[in-house]
Amino acid sequence: MHGISKTVYIAVVFIIIVAIVIGAYYYIMTASHKPTTIKTTTNVTTPPPTTTVTCPLPSNTSVIVSIENEPPNSVDPATGFYAGEDEIMTNVYQGLIAFDVTNTSVTQFMPMLASSWWVAPNYTMYIFYIRHGAYFANGDPVNATTFWFSIYRVILMNQVDSSFYTNILYNGTEASITGYAIPWGGLSRIGICHRQ
């Protein structure tokens, strides 16, 4: 017998090397991606921990207790903006109208200091009729002028709440450039009128 030819010998060695490389690759891939075993527990009787916070009712029924997560930055309606401040201001100050809490849609309103109101079909004019017999704590009457002053003050202060009136009651571009928010037309623009 003559030996194996050199070409066959090289081919066999090449096949063995390729088989070793493929085997090594397969071993590395399966060893590094072993499925994780998830340990399950049945019949768990211990519920997850819960935290209960209780707030006792005030002994004096004329006291309201409000718990907030941080102190308010301001309780001035012209500058107050955050949720905690808004919660306090909503309960301290009274507006013209408020959301109707008995209606689940947020499109219904109920009168507060306005006895009634009218909205133009194109939503560019709102007329509020102020409730008679409403007074501030110091005895001053609540009327159209007090509401005008409140809006005018907010605009002149040029704080965050003045943005509600941007380009409606004052020029927002001019205010951002100069830092001064001046209402357009003053009394004549807002249309203040007193009803006897």
Residue, then its C-alpha position, 0 to 999 in steps of 0.5 A: m500500500h502506498g500512502i495517502s496522497k498529499t492533496v487528500y491529506i491536506a483536505v482531511v486536515f482542513i475538514i478537521i480544522v473547520a469541524i473544530v472551529i464550528g464546534a468551538y463556535y457552537y459551544i461558545m454560543t450555547a454556553s453564553h446564552k443558557p436559558t435563565t431559570i425563573k423560580t416561581t413561588t406558589n401560595v404566597t400569603t404575605p401581601p406587598p407592604t402598603t403605607t397608610v396615611t391618616c389625617p384626623l378630622p379637625s376638632n373645630t369644624s370651621v377649620i380647613v386642613s390642607i396638606e401639601n408636598e411643598p410650600p407655595n411660592s405665591v398665593d397671588p393669582a397673578t403669580g401663582f402657577y403650580a398645582g399646590e398653589d392653585e389648590i390653595m387659591t381655588n379654595v381661597y379666591q372666588g372667580l366669575i364661574a367654575f367647573d360644574v363639579t356635578n357634571t363629569s364633562v369639563t365643558q359645563f360651568m356653574p355661576m360663582l360671582a357671575s350670575s350669568w354670562w354670554v359667549a359670542p358664537n365665534y368665542t371672541m366676546y364674553i359678557f359676565y353679569i356680576r352677582h348683586g350683593a357680593y362683597f370683599a371681606n373689607g366691605d368693598p363691593v364686587n363689581a366689573t371694575t374689580f375684575w377689570f383691575s384684577i386682569y389689568r394688574v396681571i398683565l402689567m405685572n407681566q408674570v406667568d399668568s399674564s400669558f393667558y391674555t397674550n395677543i388677546l389683551y396685550n401685544g405678546t411680541e412687544a412684551s417679550i422684547t421690552g419686558y413691558a406688557i401694556p394692555w391694549g386700549g385699557l377700559s375701552r378694549i375690555g368694555i367695562c360697563h356697570r349695570q344699575 
